[in-house]
Each structure stands twice: as structure tokens, then as C-alpha cells.
Amino acid sequence: MGHKITGYLLISAGVLLIFFALIGLYKVFVEGGAVMQMVQLADVTVNTQYGTVQLPLKQINPVVNILLFALFMMGIITAGGKLANIGVGLLKSERIHDALLKLTKEQATSKEATKYL
């Protein structure tokens, strides 16, 4: 009984994490919402043999932040999927356990009865 409750809770938590990440991705990529500034790059000046070259890294700040946000949300989606998968495994093992308890000793030793578990 405890595995069923835990299994359903893990599935629910996994689905909630997946929906949270999908809603966040939808708000940013479809509705055009702003993302948190995770990285702030500054312009860099590089001395080369041909002179000084300035790399304008401030202009790619939004692209880098959006990519990091998407990568973070994909990680949350993956974690939610793993949680739900663990919950499904618990429910499967509980189902097999309950089915084995209902079998008699003769049925439990025959291959015909156990192949449908």
C-alpha cells in the first residue's frame, strides 16, 4: 500500500515539474517574457600581432542567457521525467506483488499463470 501512495506522489511531482518547465519555456519563447540575467559578459579587448581587437560580448548577453535558461528548463524536464519513471516502477512492482499474493501455490509455480503478470 505504501508503494502505491509513493508511486502516485512521485508521478504527480514529476508531472508538476514538467508542466512548470514547459510553462516557463512557453512564457519566454512564445509570449516574449524576460529571462533572469544569469551571465553578464563585458566587452573584451585582445592584443594581437595586428593590433588591438575589441570583441563586443555585451551584444550576445541575451542569446547566452536564453540558451542557459532553455538548458536549465530541459534539465528540470528530465528530472521530472525521471521522478515519474520511478513512480511508475513502484506501481508496477506493487501490481505484481498484489497479483502474486492472489495466486495459490499451484498457480504460482505454473508458467501459464505467471506469464500474464
Residue pairs with C-beta under 8 A, 6 or more apart in sequence:
3 90
3 91
3 93
3 94
3 97
4 90
4 91
4 94
6 87
6 90
7 87
7 88
7 89
7 90
7 91
7 94
8 87
8 91
9 87
10 83
10 84
10 86
10 87
10 90
11 83
11 84
11 87
11 88
11 91
12 87
13 80
13 83
13 84
13 87
14 79
14 80
14 81
14 82
14 83
14 84
14 85
14 86
14 87
15 80
15 84
16 80
17 76
17 77
17 79
17 80
17 83
18 76
18 77
18 80
18 81
18 84
20 76
20 80
21 73
21 74
21 76
21 77
21 80
22 77
24 69
24 73
25 70
25 73
27 33
28 34
28 35
28 66
28 69
29 70
35 65
35 66
35 69
36 65
36 69
37 61
37 65
38 65
38 68
38 69
39 61
39 64
39 65
39 68
40 61
41 57
41 58
41 60
41 61
41 64
42 57
42 58
43 54
43 55
43 56
43 57
43 58
44 54
44 55
44 57
45 52
45 53
45 54
45 55
46 52
46 53
46 54
46 55
47 53
96 117
99 117
100 108
100 117
103 113
103 114
107 113
107 114
108 114
